[in-house]
Each structure stands twice: as C-alpha cells, then as structure tokens.
Amino acid sequence: MAAGWGLALAVLVVASFAARAEGKVWARRAVALLALYLIALALAGWLLPAAWAAWGSAIAAFAVFLTAQTFIALGVLTPAEIGLTAPRAGTTRVVVLAVGLALLVNVVVMIARGAAPVRVAGITVAAVLVAAVLEELVFRGVLLALLDRALPQRWRIAGAYIGWGGVALTLSFVALHGLRPGLLAGVLPAALLYLWLRERTGSLLAPIAAHLAWNVSVLLVH
C-alpha cells in the first residue's frame, strides 16, 4: 500500500513540474492537498480501532475537503469549478446509459472471474458509501479543478474535454488503491468513468451517483 501512496504523490509532483510557469501554483496546491490526504489516511489507520478501519478514506477525504473550503472562501476556487452545480442540460440520458453499461460489464467480469463471498459488516458498508461521496468531492472536485488549471490543454473524448490534469489525477487515484493487478483492473475503469462523467456533465452529481452504484454493485456481487 505504501508503494501505491508514494506513486500517487509522485504522479502529481511530476504534473507540477510539467505545468507551465503560470500553472505550477495550482499543481503544487494539488500536491499539498494529496499529501494532507495521505497523512490523514495514515493517522486514521494508526488511531482507529480495527472495526473502524474502513472509515480511514472517508476521514482523510473529509480533512482535505474541509481544508479546501479556504480556497472557496478566498475566491481561489468557485463552487461551480469543483462541480457543486447542476449537470449540463441534455446530459442525463447519456450519463444513465454510460453508467448502466459500465456497471453491467463490471458485474459480468466479476462474476466471470469468480467473486468469492465475503462477510461485510454494516459499519464497513456505511464507510464505503460515505467515502464514495467524499472522495468525489476531493478528487473529481477540488483536485481536478486545480489540475485542470495547472494543465489546461484538453481533448474532446465522447463529448467530454479531458486533459493531462485529468489523466494525472486518474493515475494518482488508481495508485492510491494499491498496485495489485487484480485491484487495478477493477479500479481503473471506475476511475476513468468518474472522470468522464465529471467533465461531460460539469457536475459532481453524476460521478457521485456512479461511484455509489459501483461500490454497491461490488458489495452485492461479493
């Protein structure tokens, strides 16, 4: 896990060096917030009892989102920039189709691979769902807004404008979850879906809904 955390931070550090002079300040802020996330995650893992360990990600994400409120209060970022706005008009149908298809494919893949049954406590289920919301607020919200400012070049992909900032964020998010091949195969498609939904709709509502649905589908299959 430590290797994944180090790689996640390294990706954003590289992005900060790749940014143009006027964009470096935004990338460095993203690096600082991710470092705060990792510190809070490590402290939560150390301080929380085993039964509450699943809440580490939610606590770490909440710490970052709370810190990021300073940026909003000072006018550095606007609520709309981090996705706290309604989805763009006309995106509902494509979002529903994309999420439905992605979930169907993922469930089929999990079943085909032979999902082993696992007993999951109610407190863990709650932690997973709360973390899904908070992670979107932080990763596809605050961090993506900063990285899109740092690396503004974008390409249109199926109606969404995605650039190097989104790519760096996705690689970092995937690395945070660990570097085991099986885990990467599950997290990468989800992370790409959340990024596309965020950029396609201009809102966090769709990626939050997709993240919740994805996590629920994984829990149900197992």
C-alpha positions, -999 to +999 in steps of 0.1 A: +000+000+000+028+024+008+042+020-027+009+029-042+007+060-020+042+071-030+034+066-066+001+086-063+020+115-048+048+112-074+024+114-103+011+148-091+047+160-083+056+152-119+025+170-131+036+201-111+069+201-129+052+196-163+029+226-158+037+259-173+050+286-150+016+302-145+001+267-137+027+255-112+010+271-082-022+252-089-004+219-093+016+225-061-017+231-042-030+198-055+002+181-043-002+196-009-038+185-006-030+150-017-001+149+009-026+160+035-049+132+024-022+106+028-011+120+062-047+119+074-052+084+060-021+071+078-031+087+111-066+072+108-051+038+101-029+041+132-055+056+156-088+039+146-097+005+161-097-024+137-135-024+135-135+012+123-105+009+099-127+012+068-135+048+078-099+059+071-106+070+035-137+090+044-119+108+073-089+116+051-112+129+023-132+150+048-100+166+061-090+176+026-124+189+017-126+209+049-092+224+042-102+233+006-130+254+019-104+281+025-098+282-013-136+288-018-138+314+009-109+333-005-123+331-041-094+309-053-119+283-065-156+287-071-182+261-062-190+256-099-153+248-107-153+219-082-186+206-095-210+219-069-236+227-096-264+211-116-254+189-145-253+204-180-287+203-198-291+173-221-266+150-204-289+129-183-296+102-210-260+097-220-250+095-183-276+069-175-266+048-205-229+051-197-232+042-161-256+014-167-234-002-194-203+002-172-219-014-142-233-043-163-199-050-178-182-048-144-207-072-127-203-097-156-165-095-153-166-100-115-189-130-118-168-145-146-137-142-125-154-159-097-162-134-070-156-150-036-183-144-009-171-121+019-189-112+051-191-074+053-202-056+085-228-028+083-203-003+096-180-011+067-208-007+042-216+027+056-179+037+054-176+026+018-207+046+008-197+078+027-162+076+013-175+074-022-192+108-018-163+125+000-137+110-025-156+125-054-158+159-037-120+158-032-107+140-063-131+149-091-139+181-073-111+201-057-081+183-071-094+181-106-102+218-106-067+226-095-050+203-120-072+214-149-059+250-142-024+237-140-026+217-172-053+233-193-047+215-226-077+192-233-091+168-259-127+161-267-135+125-258-171+114-263-184+149-255-161+155-225-130+177-225-102+158-208-066+169-204-034+160-187-047+171-154-075+146-155-050+119-167-026+126-138-055+127-113-068+093-125-034+077-124-029+090-088-064+079-077-058+044-090-024+041-074-039+051-040-059+019-041-029-004-044-008-018-072-020-054-073-031-063-109-065-076-099-073-044-080-060-022-107-083-039-132-113-030-111-104+005-101-090+019-134-123+015-154-142+031-125-118+060-122-120+067-159-158+066-158-159+091-129-135+114-147-155+113-180-188+119-161-174+149-143-160+165-174-191+156-196-217+170-172-197+197-154-211+185-121-202+161-094-237+147-092-231+120-119-197+108-107-210+106-071-240+086-082-218+063-103-193+058-075-221+049-051-236+025-076-202+009-084-194+003-048-229-011-041-226-035-071-192-048-058-206-053-023-237-072-037-216-094-060-194-104-031 
